[in-house]
Amino acid sequence: MDKALAIAALGGTNAAAAKAIGISVQAVGQAPAKLPPRIADRYLAAIARRELPFDRLRQLGVSLGDVGEESAEG
């Protein structure tokens, strides 16, 4: 996965991506341009939480932690 594309999907900045993933801005900056699978999975999960409907994630058994239904839907 391309880091620049993943960051764009999560708001376009390292800070927005870091917040979505739950890591530091420095960790986003230090990640390689081509994300290894274990790191790419974190970006993909954050993108899925942002883009997939809350009910669909619930059907898939995804735990959304502290993400509320209102924020996940809208």
VMD Tcl script that builds the backbone (N, CA, C; Angstrom):
set m [mol new atoms 222]
animate dup $m
set s [atomselect $m all]
$s set {name element resname resid chain x y z} {
  {N N MET 1 A 0.854 -1.173 0.000}
  {CA C MET 1 A 0.000 0.000 0.000}
  {C C MET 1 A 0.897 1.233 0.000}
  {N N ASP 2 A 0.520 2.201 -0.774}
  {CA C ASP 2 A 1.258 3.450 -0.878}
  {C C ASP 2 A 0.871 4.372 0.283}
  {N N LYS 3 A 1.851 4.813 1.062}
  {CA C LYS 3 A 1.581 5.648 2.226}
  {C C LYS 3 A 0.883 6.947 1.840}
  {N N ALA 4 A 1.302 7.582 0.773}
  {CA C ALA 4 A 0.703 8.858 0.371}
  {C C ALA 4 A -0.785 8.700 0.051}
  {N N LEU 5 A -1.151 7.618 -0.618}
  {CA C LEU 5 A -2.564 7.375 -0.914}
  {C C LEU 5 A -3.360 7.103 0.357}
  {N N ALA 6 A -2.766 6.349 1.276}
  {CA C ALA 6 A -3.445 6.048 2.535}
  {C C ALA 6 A -3.663 7.327 3.343}
  {N N ILE 7 A -2.659 8.190 3.383}
  {CA C ILE 7 A -2.791 9.455 4.106}
  {C C ILE 7 A -3.870 10.316 3.461}
  {N N ALA 8 A -3.897 10.350 2.142}
  {CA C ALA 8 A -4.921 11.121 1.430}
  {C C ALA 8 A -6.317 10.622 1.788}
  {N N ALA 9 A -6.475 9.312 1.898}
  {CA C ALA 9 A -7.784 8.732 2.218}
  {C C ALA 9 A -8.207 9.025 3.652}
  {N N LEU 10 A -7.238 9.368 4.499}
  {CA C LEU 10 A -7.543 9.622 5.910}
  {C C LEU 10 A -7.519 11.101 6.263}
  {N N GLY 11 A -7.588 11.950 5.278}
  {CA C GLY 11 A -7.681 13.369 5.567}
  {C C GLY 11 A -6.615 14.229 4.934}
  {N N GLY 12 A -5.588 13.612 4.365}
  {CA C GLY 12 A -4.606 14.351 3.597}
  {C C GLY 12 A -3.395 14.864 4.346}
  {N N THR 13 A -3.379 14.721 5.665}
  {CA C THR 13 A -2.203 15.161 6.425}
  {C C THR 13 A -1.725 14.045 7.336}
  {N N ASN 14 A -0.455 14.128 7.724}
  {CA C ASN 14 A 0.073 13.150 8.674}
  {C C ASN 14 A -0.704 13.211 9.982}
  {N N ALA 15 A -1.084 14.410 10.401}
  {CA C ALA 15 A -1.823 14.566 11.661}
  {C C ALA 15 A -3.191 13.899 11.585}
  {N N ALA 16 A -3.895 14.079 10.473}
  {CA C ALA 16 A -5.209 13.460 10.315}
  {C C ALA 16 A -5.091 11.941 10.276}
  {N N ALA 17 A -4.097 11.443 9.563}
  {CA C ALA 17 A -3.885 9.995 9.489}
  {C C ALA 17 A -3.530 9.433 10.863}
  {N N ALA 18 A -2.650 10.114 11.578}
  {CA C ALA 18 A -2.244 9.664 12.908}
  {C C ALA 18 A -3.440 9.582 13.844}
  {N N LYS 19 A -4.287 10.585 13.816}
  {CA C LYS 19 A -5.475 10.594 14.672}
  {C C LYS 19 A -6.406 9.443 14.319}
  {N N ALA 20 A -6.612 9.204 13.025}
  {CA C ALA 20 A -7.507 8.134 12.583}
  {C C ALA 20 A -6.997 6.759 12.976}
  {N N ILE 21 A -5.675 6.600 12.955}
  {CA C ILE 21 A -5.074 5.297 13.230}
  {C C ILE 21 A -4.795 5.101 14.718}
  {N N GLY 22 A -4.591 6.211 15.434}
  {CA C GLY 22 A -4.260 6.119 16.853}
  {C C GLY 22 A -2.781 5.979 17.099}
  {N N ILE 23 A -1.979 6.623 16.245}
  {CA C ILE 23 A -0.530 6.611 16.414}
  {C C ILE 23 A -0.035 8.052 16.388}
  {N N SER 24 A 1.251 8.249 16.642}
  {CA C SER 24 A 1.802 9.603 16.648}
  {C C SER 24 A 2.047 10.104 15.227}
  {N N VAL 25 A 2.072 11.415 15.111}
  {CA C VAL 25 A 2.389 12.034 13.824}
  {C C VAL 25 A 3.788 11.608 13.386}
  {N N GLN 26 A 4.692 11.484 14.333}
  {CA C GLN 26 A 6.055 11.069 14.018}
  {C C GLN 26 A 6.085 9.657 13.440}
  {N N ALA 27 A 5.240 8.776 13.966}
  {CA C ALA 27 A 5.187 7.399 13.445}
  {C C ALA 27 A 4.694 7.384 12.008}
  {N N VAL 28 A 3.732 8.235 11.691}
  {CA C VAL 28 A 3.262 8.331 10.309}
  {C C VAL 28 A 4.402 8.811 9.424}
  {N N GLY 29 A 5.103 9.839 9.863}
  {CA C GLY 29 A 6.197 10.387 9.079}
  {C C GLY 29 A 7.336 9.404 8.864}
  {N N GLN 30 A 7.579 8.545 9.845}
  {CA C GLN 30 A 8.686 7.594 9.751}
  {C C GLN 30 A 8.347 6.333 8.973}
  {N N ALA 31 A 7.084 6.103 8.712}
  {CA C ALA 31 A 6.696 4.904 7.967}
  {C C ALA 31 A 7.252 4.988 6.546}
  {N N PRO 32 A 7.636 3.841 5.983}
  {CA C PRO 32 A 8.162 3.863 4.612}
  {C C PRO 32 A 7.086 4.205 3.588}
  {N N ALA 33 A 7.506 4.676 2.432}
  {CA C ALA 33 A 6.572 5.065 1.367}
  {C C ALA 33 A 5.685 3.896 0.945}
  {N N LYS 34 A 6.240 2.689 0.922}
  {CA C LYS 34 A 5.457 1.481 0.655}
  {C C LYS 34 A 5.270 0.799 1.998}
  {N N LEU 35 A 4.037 0.836 2.494}
  {CA C LEU 35 A 3.764 0.321 3.829}
  {C C LEU 35 A 3.829 -1.202 3.856}
  {N N PRO 36 A 4.541 -1.761 4.844}
  {CA C PRO 36 A 4.539 -3.215 5.004}
  {C C PRO 36 A 3.153 -3.682 5.456}
  {N N PRO 37 A 2.833 -4.943 5.238}
  {CA C PRO 37 A 1.487 -5.443 5.512}
  {C C PRO 37 A 0.945 -5.125 6.904}
  {N N ARG 38 A 1.736 -5.291 7.956}
  {CA C ARG 38 A 1.193 -5.074 9.303}
  {C C ARG 38 A 0.827 -3.619 9.539}
  {N N ILE 39 A 1.554 -2.692 8.923}
  {CA C ILE 39 A 1.227 -1.269 9.052}
  {C C ILE 39 A 0.087 -0.910 8.102}
  {N N ALA 40 A 0.117 -1.448 6.905}
  {CA C ALA 40 A -0.956 -1.196 5.937}
  {C C ALA 40 A -2.303 -1.631 6.497}
  {N N ASP 41 A -2.323 -2.720 7.262}
  {CA C ASP 41 A -3.570 -3.191 7.858}
  {C C ASP 41 A -4.185 -2.141 8.777}
  {N N ARG 42 A -3.354 -1.410 9.507}
  {CA C ARG 42 A -3.873 -0.362 10.397}
  {C C ARG 42 A -4.491 0.771 9.584}
  {N N TYR 43 A -3.831 1.143 8.501}
  {CA C TYR 43 A -4.379 2.200 7.632}
  {C C TYR 43 A -5.687 1.729 7.006}
  {N N LEU 44 A -5.705 0.498 6.511}
  {CA C LEU 44 A -6.925 -0.036 5.890}
  {C C LEU 44 A -8.081 -0.094 6.879}
  {N N ALA 45 A -7.799 -0.481 8.115}
  {CA C ALA 45 A -8.847 -0.531 9.126}
  {C C ALA 45 A -9.419 0.859 9.382}
  {N N ALA 46 A -8.552 1.855 9.459}
  {CA C ALA 46 A -9.017 3.225 9.685}
  {C C ALA 46 A -9.839 3.723 8.499}
  {N N ILE 47 A -9.407 3.382 7.298}
  {CA C ILE 47 A -10.160 3.765 6.099}
  {C C ILE 47 A -11.516 3.067 6.099}
  {N N ALA 48 A -11.554 1.791 6.459}
  {CA C ALA 48 A -12.817 1.049 6.501}
  {C C ALA 48 A -13.767 1.665 7.517}
  {N N ARG 49 A -13.252 2.013 8.707}
  {CA C ARG 49 A -14.105 2.634 9.724}
  {C C ARG 49 A -14.697 3.935 9.222}
  {N N ARG 50 A -13.914 4.653 8.420}
  {CA C ARG 50 A -14.362 5.951 7.910}
  {C C ARG 50 A -15.345 5.791 6.746}
  {N N GLU 51 A -15.121 4.799 5.885}
  {CA C GLU 51 A -15.860 4.705 4.632}
  {C C GLU 51 A -17.021 3.729 4.629}
  {N N LEU 52 A -16.938 2.658 5.410}
  {CA C LEU 52 A -17.997 1.648 5.401}
  {C C LEU 52 A -19.115 2.039 6.357}
  {N N PRO 53 A -20.356 1.747 6.006}
  {CA C PRO 53 A -21.473 2.058 6.897}
  {C C PRO 53 A -21.338 1.312 8.230}
  {N N PHE 54 A -21.712 1.990 9.298}
  {CA C PHE 54 A -21.627 1.425 10.637}
  {C C PHE 54 A -22.311 0.072 10.727}
  {N N ASP 55 A -23.507 -0.043 10.168}
  {CA C ASP 55 A -24.243 -1.302 10.253}
  {C C ASP 55 A -23.507 -2.436 9.548}
  {N N ARG 56 A -22.852 -2.134 8.434}
  {CA C ARG 56 A -22.105 -3.175 7.709}
  {C C ARG 56 A -20.906 -3.644 8.529}
  {N N LEU 57 A -20.211 -2.713 9.161}
  {CA C LEU 57 A -19.102 -3.103 10.019}
  {C C LEU 57 A -19.582 -3.967 11.177}
  {N N ARG 58 A -20.718 -3.599 11.742}
  {CA C ARG 58 A -21.284 -4.379 12.842}
  {C C ARG 58 A -21.614 -5.791 12.358}
  {N N GLN 59 A -22.180 -5.934 11.152}
  {CA C GLN 59 A -22.505 -7.247 10.593}
  {C C GLN 59 A -21.250 -8.096 10.431}
  {N N LEU 60 A -20.144 -7.447 10.113}
  {CA C LEU 60 A -18.881 -8.155 9.933}
  {C C LEU 60 A -18.210 -8.500 11.258}
  {N N GLY 61 A -18.795 -8.027 12.358}
  {CA C GLY 61 A -18.243 -8.322 13.671}
  {C C GLY 61 A -17.084 -7.433 14.051}
  {N N VAL 62 A -16.982 -6.275 13.405}
  {CA C VAL 62 A -15.883 -5.364 13.691}
  {C C VAL 62 A -16.200 -4.590 14.956}
  {N N SER 63 A -15.263 -4.608 15.892}
  {CA C SER 63 A -15.398 -3.802 17.097}
  {C C SER 63 A -14.925 -2.399 16.783}
  {N N LEU 64 A -15.780 -1.434 17.009}
  {CA C LEU 64 A -15.434 -0.062 16.707}
  {C C LEU 64 A -14.914 0.677 17.923}
  {N N GLY 65 A -14.758 -0.006 19.037}
  {CA C GLY 65 A -14.217 0.627 20.231}
  {C C GLY 65 A -15.033 1.821 20.649}
  {N N ASP 66 A -14.378 2.964 20.735}
  {CA C ASP 66 A -15.067 4.159 21.202}
  {C C ASP 66 A -15.669 4.981 20.069}
  {N N VAL 67 A -15.701 4.440 18.857}
  {CA C VAL 67 A -16.322 5.151 17.744}
  {C C VAL 67 A -17.829 5.000 17.878}
  {N N GLY 68 A -18.504 6.101 18.032}
  {CA C GLY 68 A -19.945 6.080 18.205}
  {C C GLY 68 A -20.663 5.906 16.889}
  {N N GLU 69 A -21.898 5.484 16.967}
  {CA C GLU 69 A -22.698 5.266 15.769}
  {C C GLU 69 A -22.847 6.563 14.975}
  {N N GLU 70 A -22.989 7.675 15.681}
  {CA C GLU 70 A -23.167 8.955 14.997}
  {C C GLU 70 A -21.930 9.313 14.181}
  {N N SER 71 A -20.732 9.172 14.781}
  {CA C SER 71 A -19.521 9.552 14.058}
  {C C SER 71 A -19.191 8.579 12.942}
  {N N ALA 72 A -19.536 7.301 13.118}
  {CA C ALA 72 A -19.249 6.322 12.090}
  {C C ALA 72 A -20.174 6.491 10.894}
  {N N GLU 73 A -21.365 7.006 11.125}
  {CA C GLU 73 A -22.303 7.186 10.027}
  {C C GLU 73 A -22.076 8.496 9.293}
  {N N GLY 74 A -21.512 9.456 9.983}
  {CA C GLY 74 A -21.553 10.660 9.336}
  {C C GLY 74 A -20.530 11.581 9.118}
}
mol reanalyze $m
mol bondsrecalc $m
mol representation Tube
mol addrep $m
